[in-house]
Amino acid sequence: MDLRRDERKRIARAPAKLNLFLELLGRRDDGFHEVETLMVPIRFADSVTFLPVRSIERNLPAEIQLGVRVCDPVRSPFASKPIPTGADNLVVRALELLRQRSGCELGAHVELVKRVPAAAGLGGGSSDAAAALRLANLGWRLQWTNDRLAEVAAEIGSDIPFFVYGGAAVCRGRGERVERLPALPPVHFVVVKPPVGLNTGDTYHAYAAMTEHAENRGATLGRLADLISSLVGRGGRNPARWMQNRLQNAASSLSPWVDRLRMAFDQLDFEGHQLSGSGSAYFGVCRHAQHARRLATILRTRQLGLVYATRSCH
């Protein structure tokens, strides 16, 4: 997360993420699925501006106010429902919980510029919340460690701790146990967000209703280690050969767009391709930036949705 300071106002980039690996290990006692996933942040990002404020009324905490501006790409025909600005927004929930845990009585004016589509498996809302937590930690002068911020983040959403730490990581549990990886060489991608989104809960429920995952689980053992090794060392091996997303078949049962994207990517010379998270965004791995730009240009002619050429970032 990049930070810029202008007097008391601070601005952060809130990057999207891609799941290069996603395995489900069974249902937990709390009803969530145990996951094992490797996520990388990408340069495609929202931005969050944070300005701390004091209450004008004595003995009352200051308000947390959120404004949202949606950039033109997301206002296209593929736009999702309006983004909430009150207590339903992850940014507001995260800041309110941080203020409760820290005892801080300062408020904030937060401006969110949305570029990352919602309901896409790209983690936009979670990244926004993590950026707001880190900005509040600075703006409210809490001096908390990332570990303490991640504990608060885990109470709000499973992916938020990943974004608090930044960089590529393997996440386990519900996603809140973060094992950071060494800095990786850049990986180039093309990402497509189709006209429809997918609800995370619906995708997990569809997965639970399927039977084949119990039989296929053993075939994936060791793939994550091979993927990490190929990403860290590269060594001439294509990391895409080790990618997988256990939720892809479930997502394809909910939306025909998943298979439509898979077939479109199959026709091009991607190193590998799959669904990100619970969908609906789909991505392919490219050899370099020029390769990504060329394939993105081709896909934009096929009316598959919003198309982005991007790369991994720290």
DRENDO-1510 file (C-alpha; in Angstrom, 1 decimal, always signed):
<recs>
REC; n; res; u; v; w
REC; 1; MET; +0.0; +0.0; +0.0 .
REC; 2; ASP; +1.5; +3.3; -1.1 .
REC; 3; LEU; +1.0; +6.3; +1.2 .
REC; 4; ARG; +1.2; +10.0; +0.4 .
REC; 5; ARG; +0.9; +12.8; +2.9 .
REC; 6; ASP; -0.5; +16.3; +2.4 .
REC; 7; GLU; -0.4; +18.1; +5.7 .
REC; 8; ARG; -3.0; +16.1; +7.8 .
REC; 9; LYS; -4.5; +14.4; +4.8 .
REC; 10; ARG; -3.2; +11.0; +3.8 .
REC; 11; ILE; -3.8; +9.0; +0.6 .
REC; 12; ALA; -3.3; +5.3; +0.0 .
REC; 13; ARG; -3.6; +2.9; -2.9 .
REC; 14; ALA; -5.8; -0.1; -2.2 .
REC; 15; PRO; -4.7; -2.8; -4.7 .
REC; 16; ALA; -6.9; -5.6; -6.0 .
REC; 17; LYS; -5.7; -9.2; -5.6 .
REC; 18; LEU; -5.7; -12.4; -7.6 .
REC; 19; ASN; -5.8; -15.9; -6.1 .
REC; 20; LEU; -3.1; -18.0; -7.9 .
REC; 21; PHE; -4.0; -21.0; -5.7 .
REC; 22; LEU; -7.2; -21.7; -3.8 .
REC; 23; GLU; -7.9; -25.0; -2.0 .
REC; 24; LEU; -10.7; -25.7; +0.5 .
REC; 25; LEU; -9.8; -28.1; +3.3 .
REC; 26; GLY; -13.2; -28.8; +4.8 .
REC; 27; ARG; -15.9; -27.1; +6.8 .
REC; 28; ARG; -15.0; -25.5; +10.2 .
REC; 29; ASP; -17.0; -25.6; +13.4 .
REC; 30; ASP; -17.9; -21.9; +12.8 .
REC; 31; GLY; -19.5; -22.7; +9.5 .
REC; 32; PHE; -16.7; -21.2; +7.3 .
REC; 33; HIS; -14.5; -23.3; +5.1 .
REC; 34; GLU; -10.8; -23.9; +5.9 .
REC; 35; VAL; -8.9; -22.4; +3.1 .
REC; 36; GLU; -5.3; -22.5; +1.8 .
REC; 37; THR; -4.7; -19.8; -0.8 .
REC; 38; LEU; -1.9; -17.9; -2.4 .
REC; 39; MET; -2.8; -14.3; -3.2 .
REC; 40; VAL; -0.8; -11.6; -4.9 .
REC; 41; PRO; -1.7; -7.9; -5.0 .
REC; 42; ILE; -1.9; -6.2; -8.4 .
REC; 43; ARG; -1.4; -2.7; -9.6 .
REC; 44; PHE; -5.1; -2.3; -10.5 .
REC; 45; ALA; -6.3; -0.3; -7.4 .
REC; 46; ASP; -8.8; +1.9; -5.6 .
REC; 47; SER; -7.6; +4.9; -3.7 .
REC; 48; VAL; -8.5; +6.0; -0.1 .
REC; 49; THR; -8.0; +9.5; +1.3 .
REC; 50; PHE; -8.1; +9.9; +5.1 .
REC; 51; LEU; -8.4; +13.2; +7.1 .
REC; 52; PRO; -8.7; +12.9; +10.9 .
REC; 53; VAL; -11.2; +15.2; +12.5 .
REC; 54; ARG; -12.2; +16.2; +16.0 .
REC; 55; SER; -15.7; +16.4; +17.4 .
REC; 56; ILE; -17.3; +19.9; +17.6 .
REC; 57; GLU; -19.3; +18.7; +20.5 .
REC; 58; ARG; -17.7; +18.1; +23.9 .
REC; 59; ASN; -17.9; +14.6; +25.3 .
REC; 60; LEU; -19.0; +13.1; +22.0 .
REC; 61; PRO; -16.8; +11.2; +19.5 .
REC; 62; ALA; -16.4; +12.7; +16.1 .
REC; 63; GLU; -18.2; +11.2; +13.2 .
REC; 64; ILE; -16.7; +8.9; +10.5 .
REC; 65; GLN; -17.9; +10.1; +7.2 .
REC; 66; LEU; -17.4; +8.2; +3.9 .
REC; 67; GLY; -17.7; +9.6; +0.4 .
REC; 68; VAL; -17.5; +7.3; -2.6 .
REC; 69; ARG; -16.6; +8.3; -6.2 .
REC; 70; VAL; -16.9; +5.6; -8.8 .
REC; 71; CYS; -14.6; +5.9; -11.8 .
REC; 72; ASP; -16.0; +5.8; -15.3 .
REC; 73; PRO; -14.8; +2.2; -16.1 .
REC; 74; VAL; -17.0; +0.9; -13.3 .
REC; 75; ARG; -19.9; +3.1; -14.4 .
REC; 76; SER; -20.1; +1.1; -17.6 .
REC; 77; PRO; -23.0; -1.4; -18.4 .
REC; 78; PHE; -21.1; -3.9; -16.2 .
REC; 79; ALA; -21.5; -1.8; -13.1 .
REC; 80; SER; -22.8; -3.5; -9.9 .
REC; 81; LYS; -25.3; -2.1; -7.4 .
REC; 82; PRO; -24.5; +1.3; -5.7 .
REC; 83; ILE; -21.8; +1.2; -3.1 .
REC; 84; PRO; -23.0; +1.8; +0.5 .
REC; 85; THR; -21.5; +4.7; +2.4 .
REC; 86; GLY; -22.8; +3.9; +5.9 .
REC; 87; ALA; -22.3; +1.1; +8.4 .
REC; 88; ASP; -22.7; -1.5; +5.7 .
REC; 89; ASN; -19.4; -0.4; +4.1 .
REC; 90; LEU; -16.3; -2.4; +5.2 .
REC; 91; VAL; -14.3; +0.9; +5.5 .
REC; 92; VAL; -16.7; +2.4; +8.0 .
REC; 93; ARG; -17.0; -0.9; +10.0 .
REC; 94; ALA; -13.3; -1.3; +10.2 .
REC; 95; LEU; -12.7; +2.3; +11.4 .
REC; 96; GLU; -15.5; +2.1; +14.0 .
REC; 97; LEU; -14.0; -1.2; +15.3 .
REC; 98; LEU; -10.5; +0.2; +15.4 .
REC; 99; ARG; -11.8; +3.3; +17.3 .
REC; 100; GLN; -13.6; +1.0; +19.8 .
REC; 101; ARG; -10.6; -1.2; +20.4 .
REC; 102; SER; -8.2; +1.8; +20.7 .
REC; 103; GLY; -10.4; +4.1; +22.7 .
REC; 104; CYS; -9.7; +6.9; +20.1 .
REC; 105; GLU; -12.4; +9.6; +20.0 .
REC; 106; LEU; -11.2; +11.2; +16.7 .
REC; 107; GLY; -13.3; +10.8; +13.6 .
REC; 108; ALA; -12.4; +10.9; +10.0 .
REC; 109; HIS; -13.5; +12.2; +6.6 .
REC; 110; VAL; -12.7; +9.3; +4.2 .
REC; 111; GLU; -12.9; +9.6; +0.4 .
REC; 112; LEU; -13.0; +6.3; -1.6 .
REC; 113; VAL; -12.3; +6.3; -5.3 .
REC; 114; LYS; -13.6; +3.0; -6.7 .
REC; 115; ARG; -11.9; +1.4; -9.7 .
REC; 116; VAL; -12.0; -2.3; -8.7 .
REC; 117; PRO; -15.4; -3.9; -9.5 .
REC; 118; ALA; -17.4; -5.5; -6.7 .
REC; 119; ALA; -18.6; -9.1; -6.6 .
REC; 120; ALA; -15.5; -10.1; -8.7 .
REC; 121; GLY; -13.3; -12.0; -6.4 .
REC; 122; LEU; -10.7; -9.2; -6.6 .
REC; 123; GLY; -10.9; -8.2; -2.9 .
REC; 124; GLY; -11.7; -4.5; -3.6 .
REC; 125; GLY; -13.8; -3.9; -0.5 .
REC; 126; SER; -11.3; -5.8; +1.8 .
REC; 127; SER; -8.4; -3.8; +0.4 .
REC; 128; ASP; -10.2; -0.5; +1.0 .
REC; 129; ALA; -10.8; -1.5; +4.6 .
REC; 130; ALA; -7.2; -2.4; +5.1 .
REC; 131; ALA; -6.0; +0.8; +3.6 .
REC; 132; ALA; -8.4; +2.8; +5.9 .
REC; 133; LEU; -7.0; +0.9; +8.9 .
REC; 134; ARG; -3.4; +1.7; +8.1 .
REC; 135; LEU; -4.3; +5.3; +7.4 .
REC; 136; ALA; -6.2; +5.7; +10.6 .
REC; 137; ASN; -3.3; +4.2; +12.5 .
REC; 138; LEU; -1.2; +7.0; +11.2 .
REC; 139; GLY; -3.8; +9.8; +11.3 .
REC; 140; TRP; -5.0; +9.0; +14.8 .
REC; 141; ARG; -1.4; +8.4; +15.9 .
REC; 142; LEU; -2.2; +5.0; +17.5 .
REC; 143; GLN; +1.3; +3.5; +16.6 .
REC; 144; TRP; -0.2; +0.0; +16.4 .
REC; 145; THR; +1.8; -2.8; +14.8 .
REC; 146; ASN; +0.5; -4.5; +11.7 .
REC; 147; ASP; -0.2; -7.6; +13.8 .
REC; 148; ARG; -2.6; -5.6; +16.0 .
REC; 149; LEU; -4.3; -4.1; +13.0 .
REC; 150; ALA; -4.6; -7.5; +11.5 .
REC; 151; GLU; -6.4; -8.8; +14.6 .
REC; 152; VAL; -9.0; -6.1; +14.2 .
REC; 153; ALA; -9.2; -6.7; +10.4 .
REC; 154; ALA; -9.9; -10.4; +10.9 .
REC; 155; GLU; -13.1; -9.5; +12.8 .
REC; 156; ILE; -14.4; -7.7; +9.8 .
REC; 157; GLY; -13.5; -9.9; +6.9 .
REC; 158; SER; -11.3; -12.9; +6.0 .
REC; 159; ASP; -9.2; -11.2; +3.3 .
REC; 160; ILE; -8.5; -7.9; +5.1 .
REC; 161; PRO; -5.5; -9.1; +7.1 .
REC; 162; PHE; -3.8; -10.0; +3.8 .
REC; 163; PHE; -4.1; -6.4; +2.6 .
REC; 164; VAL; -3.0; -5.0; +6.0 .
REC; 165; TYR; +0.4; -6.7; +5.6 .
REC; 166; GLY; +0.8; -6.2; +1.9 .
REC; 167; GLY; +2.7; -8.3; -0.6 .
REC; 168; ALA; +2.2; -11.8; -1.8 .
REC; 169; ALA; +1.2; -14.3; +0.9 .
REC; 170; VAL; -0.3; -17.7; +1.7 .
REC; 171; CYS; -3.4; -17.4; +3.8 .
REC; 172; ARG; -5.0; -20.1; +5.8 .
REC; 173; GLY; -7.8; -20.6; +8.3 .
REC; 174; ARG; -10.7; -18.4; +7.1 .
REC; 175; GLY; -7.9; -16.5; +5.3 .
REC; 176; GLU; -6.9; -14.5; +8.4 .
REC; 177; ARG; -3.6; -16.5; +9.1 .
REC; 178; VAL; -1.1; -14.8; +6.8 .
REC; 179; GLU; +2.3; -16.2; +5.9 .
REC; 180; ARG; +4.1; -13.5; +3.9 .
REC; 181; LEU; +6.3; -14.6; +1.0 .
REC; 182; PRO; +9.6; -13.0; -0.1 .
REC; 183; ALA; +9.3; -10.3; -2.7 .
REC; 184; LEU; +8.4; -11.9; -6.0 .
REC; 185; PRO; +9.5; -11.0; -9.5 .
REC; 186; PRO; +6.7; -9.2; -11.3 .
REC; 187; VAL; +4.1; -11.4; -12.9 .
REC; 188; HIS; +1.9; -9.9; -15.7 .
REC; 189; PHE; -1.8; -10.6; -16.0 .
REC; 190; VAL; -4.9; -9.9; -18.1 .
REC; 191; VAL; -8.0; -9.7; -15.9 .
REC; 192; VAL; -11.6; -9.7; -17.2 .
REC; 193; LYS; -14.6; -8.8; -15.2 .
REC; 194; PRO; -17.8; -10.1; -17.0 .
REC; 195; PRO; -21.1; -8.3; -17.0 .
REC; 196; VAL; -22.4; -10.3; -13.9 .
REC; 197; GLY; -20.9; -10.6; -10.4 .
REC; 198; LEU; -21.0; -13.5; -8.1 .
REC; 199; ASN; -21.9; -13.5; -4.4 .
REC; 200; THR; -19.2; -15.2; -2.3 .
REC; 201; GLY; -21.7; -17.0; -0.1 .
REC; 202; ASP; -23.6; -18.4; -3.1 .
REC; 203; THR; -20.4; -19.8; -4.6 .
REC; 204; TYR; -19.4; -21.5; -1.4 .
REC; 205; HIS; -22.9; -23.0; -1.1 .
REC; 206; ALA; -22.7; -24.3; -4.6 .
REC; 207; TYR; -19.3; -25.8; -3.8 .
REC; 208; ALA; -20.8; -27.5; -0.7 .
REC; 209; ALA; -23.6; -29.0; -2.8 .
REC; 210; MET; -21.1; -30.6; -5.2 .
REC; 211; THR; -19.6; -34.1; -4.6 .
REC; 212; GLU; -16.5; -34.4; -6.8 .
REC; 213; HIS; -14.3; -32.2; -4.5 .
REC; 214; ALA; -14.0; -34.9; -1.9 .
REC; 215; GLU; -12.5; -37.2; -4.6 .
REC; 216; ASN; -10.1; -34.7; -6.1 .
REC; 217; ARG; -8.6; -33.2; -3.0 .
REC; 218; GLY; -5.6; -35.6; -2.9 .
REC; 219; ALA; -4.5; -34.7; -6.4 .
REC; 220; THR; -3.6; -31.2; -5.3 .
REC; 221; LEU; -1.2; -32.0; -2.5 .
REC; 222; GLY; +2.2; -30.4; -3.1 .
REC; 223; ARG; +0.9; -28.0; -5.8 .
REC; 224; LEU; +1.1; -25.0; -3.6 .
REC; 225; ALA; +4.8; -25.7; -2.6 .
REC; 226; ASP; +5.6; -26.1; -6.3 .
REC; 227; LEU; +3.8; -22.9; -7.2 .
REC; 228; ILE; +5.7; -20.9; -4.5 .
REC; 229; SER; +9.0; -22.4; -5.6 .
REC; 230; SER; +8.4; -21.4; -9.2 .
REC; 231; LEU; +7.3; -17.9; -8.3 .
REC; 232; VAL; +10.2; -17.2; -6.0 .
REC; 233; GLY; +12.9; -18.7; -8.1 .
REC; 234; ARG; +11.2; -18.8; -11.6 .
REC; 235; GLY; +14.1; -21.0; -12.7 .
REC; 236; GLY; +12.6; -21.4; -16.2 .
REC; 237; ARG; +9.4; -23.1; -14.9 .
REC; 238; ASN; +6.1; -21.6; -15.6 .
REC; 239; PRO; +4.2; -20.9; -12.3 .
REC; 240; ALA; +0.9; -21.1; -14.1 .
REC; 241; ARG; +1.2; -24.9; -14.4 .
REC; 242; TRP; +0.7; -25.2; -10.6 .
REC; 243; MET; -2.3; -22.8; -10.3 .
REC; 244; GLN; -5.7; -24.0; -9.3 .
REC; 245; ASN; -9.0; -22.6; -7.9 .
REC; 246; ARG; -11.2; -25.2; -6.1 .
REC; 247; LEU; -14.2; -22.8; -6.5 .
REC; 248; GLN; -14.1; -22.5; -10.3 .
REC; 249; ASN; -16.5; -25.4; -11.0 .
REC; 250; ALA; -19.0; -24.2; -8.4 .
REC; 251; ALA; -18.8; -20.7; -9.9 .
REC; 252; SER; -19.4; -22.0; -13.4 .
REC; 253; SER; -22.6; -23.8; -12.1 .
REC; 254; LEU; -23.9; -20.4; -11.1 .
REC; 255; SER; -22.9; -18.3; -14.1 .
REC; 256; PRO; -22.3; -19.3; -17.8 .
REC; 257; TRP; -19.8; -16.4; -18.0 .
REC; 258; VAL; -17.1; -18.5; -16.2 .
REC; 259; ASP; -17.0; -21.1; -18.9 .
REC; 260; ARG; -17.4; -18.5; -21.6 .
REC; 261; LEU; -14.3; -16.7; -20.3 .
REC; 262; ARG; -12.4; -20.0; -19.9 .
REC; 263; MET; -13.0; -20.9; -23.5 .
REC; 264; ALA; -12.0; -17.4; -24.7 .
REC; 265; PHE; -8.7; -17.6; -22.7 .
REC; 266; ASP; -8.1; -21.1; -24.1 .
REC; 267; GLN; -8.1; -19.7; -27.6 .
REC; 268; LEU; -5.2; -17.4; -26.8 .
REC; 269; ASP; -1.6; -18.1; -25.8 .
REC; 270; PHE; -1.8; -17.5; -22.0 .
REC; 271; GLU; +0.7; -19.3; -19.8 .
REC; 272; GLY; -2.3; -20.4; -17.7 .
REC; 273; HIS; -5.7; -19.0; -16.6 .
REC; 274; GLN; -8.4; -19.4; -14.0 .
REC; 275; LEU; -11.1; -17.7; -11.8 .
REC; 276; SER; -10.0; -15.4; -9.0 .
REC; 277; GLY; -11.4; -16.1; -5.6 .
REC; 278; SER; -15.2; -16.8; -5.7 .
REC; 279; GLY; -15.5; -15.0; -9.0 .
REC; 280; SER; -16.7; -13.6; -11.3 .
REC; 281; ALA; -13.4; -12.1; -12.5 .
REC; 282; TYR; -11.2; -14.3; -14.6 .
REC; 283; PHE; -7.4; -13.9; -15.3 .
REC; 284; GLY; -4.6; -15.2; -17.4 .
REC; 285; VAL; -0.8; -15.2; -16.8 .
REC; 286; CYS; +1.3; -13.6; -19.5 .
REC; 287; ARG; +5.0; -13.8; -20.3 .
REC; 288; HIS; +5.7; -10.0; -20.1 .
REC; 289; ALA; +3.9; -6.6; -20.3 .
REC; 290; GLN; +3.8; -6.5; -24.1 .
REC; 291; HIS; +2.2; -10.0; -24.2 .
REC; 292; ALA; -0.4; -8.8; -21.6 .
REC; 293; ARG; -1.2; -5.7; -23.6 .
REC; 294; ARG; -1.6; -7.7; -26.9 .
REC; 295; LEU; -4.0; -10.3; -25.3 .
REC; 296; ALA; -6.0; -7.6; -23.5 .
REC; 297; THR; -6.5; -5.8; -26.8 .
REC; 298; ILE; -7.8; -9.0; -28.4 .
REC; 299; LEU; -10.2; -9.7; -25.5 .
REC; 300; ARG; -11.6; -6.2; -25.6 .
REC; 301; THR; -13.0; -6.9; -29.1 .
REC; 302; ARG; -15.0; -9.9; -27.8 .
REC; 303; GLN; -17.5; -8.1; -25.6 .
REC; 304; LEU; -16.6; -10.2; -22.5 .
REC; 305; GLY; -16.7; -7.4; -20.0 .
REC; 306; LEU; -14.1; -5.0; -18.5 .
REC; 307; VAL; -10.5; -6.0; -19.5 .
REC; 308; TYR; -7.4; -4.9; -17.6 .
REC; 309; ALA; -3.7; -5.5; -18.4 .
REC; 310; THR; -1.8; -5.3; -15.1 .
REC; 311; ARG; +1.0; -6.9; -13.1 .
REC; 312; SER; +1.7; -8.0; -9.5 .
REC; 313; CYS; +3.0; -5.5; -7.0 .
REC; 314; HIS; +4.5; -5.4; -3.5 .
</recs>
